Structures are given as structure tokens and as C-alpha cells.
Amino acid sequence: MPSSTGPTTIRARLEEAVRALTAGPHPESARRDTETLLLMALQRVVPNASRAWLLAHEDESAGASVAAAFNGLIERRAAGEPIQYIRGETEFWGLSFRVNRDVLIPRPETEHLVERTIYLAQEIRQPRIVDVGTGSGAIAVALACELPNAQIAATDVSPGALAVARENAERNSVAGRIRFVESDLLLPVANEQFDIIVSNPPYVPECDRASLPVEVRDFEPALALFAGEDGLMIYRRLIPAAFDALAPGGHLVLEMGFGQSAVVQALLSQAGFTGIEFTADLQGIPRVASARRR
């Protein structure tokens, strides 16, 4: 860890912290993370601090208060806490989102889910959409920004997650266009009909828990990660419920994990869905399933 009594210049503290993080699980991001965290500490006393500012002032003293704050941030990162939780925010779909340990950190691959939903919504004049298990609200907020005529609901079983989602809707100026509902899947909205149901549900098998990176396993909410021994528990409940909640011709769009496409396809077929299609991520892994109610 950086010393509170050793190096005093900004450059020295930066280099010491880089060495500390290079010994951790993500050496490839050690310098970037260190600069980010040093800027967080500095911005309490230098509001306009930036990477350019660091270069211009690297031989100056960091100051005791900055050093103490910086040490604490580096300790959190070295323990495996995701940089997004330490910062309290991340980016998804070109938008800014608040995140904390009540919600999963939005992943780039989930943008494929948003893309597919937007594509399907183009054929509907005023699409009625529900995002099941909204978490941070990333999907619902992105859709609200892209589909101004859509009527959007977002459900989650976690009150903490819904609080974050509401804040993110406010942050991105779409709070008036998303209805947030505390719900186990579709239960409170089961009597409504939707044109599109979209979800990024928990899909990690319990047996994979020990093999996950520490920053996922120990920091992200287990409720939003794990779904039974094979990771398919939520799909088995959500797919038939979604069929009943969709208007004729409506679409279900689901994110899924590696190796789950065959079982998800079978579950969709058994529930009565047709037109089943898969969208692969940038690694060629089937990541999004979409299907239509007759």
C-alpha cells in the first residue's frame, strides 16, 4: 500500500500505488485505476484536477489529507472492489449511471440486448415495454432515451436496486417516462399486456461461484448473479410468465450466459414462442435470445 510517511510528491505516490496494484488481480489496469483514484482524492481540494493537471503538478506535494484519502481508495481497489463501485458511477450506452453494491455493474455485452430491443420496437408505434430485473436501470433508461414514444415499466425485487434505478432515470432526464415497480419478475404487472418484455436475469450457476473473479463474487449482489445449480432457474419461471403477459405478436428479449442458448431455445419453444433468434457478442458467443408470441 502507498505509504503515508514515505513519498510525498504526486508522482512518487502515483508510482508507489501503481506498484501495489500491479501485484493485484488486474495489473493491466493498474496505472489507469491509480490515476483515477488519485484524481478522486485530489478533486476534494482541486475540483478541476485532471490527468493533464497530474502531469503539470507531479512534482508537487500531495498533501496529508489527499494522501490519506488516496491510501484508503487504493486499499479498496487492492482488496478487489470494482473501480466502478469506488467511483460510484459507470458508463453504459454512452450514458452516465450511478452504481453501488445494490446493483450489478452494467456490462458492454448488455448493449446487444438494448440494440435488439430497439430494432424490434421500430415496428410498433407506441411500444409497451417492461424491463424485468432492472437493477441499475441501465436497460430501461437506455430504451427511454432511444424510444421517446415508448411506455416503459421496470421491475426489481430489490428496493435498493430500485432506488439506484430511479436515481439513474433522474440523472438521464427520463424519470417521468419510466414506471418503477418492486416486484418478483412480472407479478404486479401480470394483468397488463406488453409489446416487448426485456430482461437480463441472473444466469450464473451456483457451481461457478468459486471460480468467479473476486470483484464479482465478493462485491456484486449475489441475488442478481446466481440462479440455481444450472443458472436457468429464472428462465424457467420468466419465459412462461412472459408469454402470458405479451400481446399477440409481442417479443421477449433475454440476455444469457455462455453455453445456455440450446436450453433457452428449448424453454422458449415449449412455452409457445416462435421466431427464435440469437445475437452473438463480439466474441461470437450467443448472448441475446429474442422470440415472438404468435
Secondary structure, DSSP 8 states (H G I E B T S, - for coil): ---SSS--BHHHHHHHHHHHHHTSS-GGGHHHHHHHHHHHHHTTT-TT--HHHHHHTTTSB--HHHHHHHHHHHHHHHTT--HHHHHTEEEETTEEEE--TTS----GGGHHHHHHHHHHHTT-SS-EEEEES-TTSHHHHHHHHH-TT-EEEEEES-HHHHHHHHHHHHHTT-GGGEEEEE-STTGGGTTS-EEEEEE----B-GGGGGGS-HHHHTTS-GGGTB-SSSS-HHHHHHHHHHHHHEEEEEEEEEE--TT-HHHHHHHHHHHT-EEEEEEE-TTS-EEEEEEE--
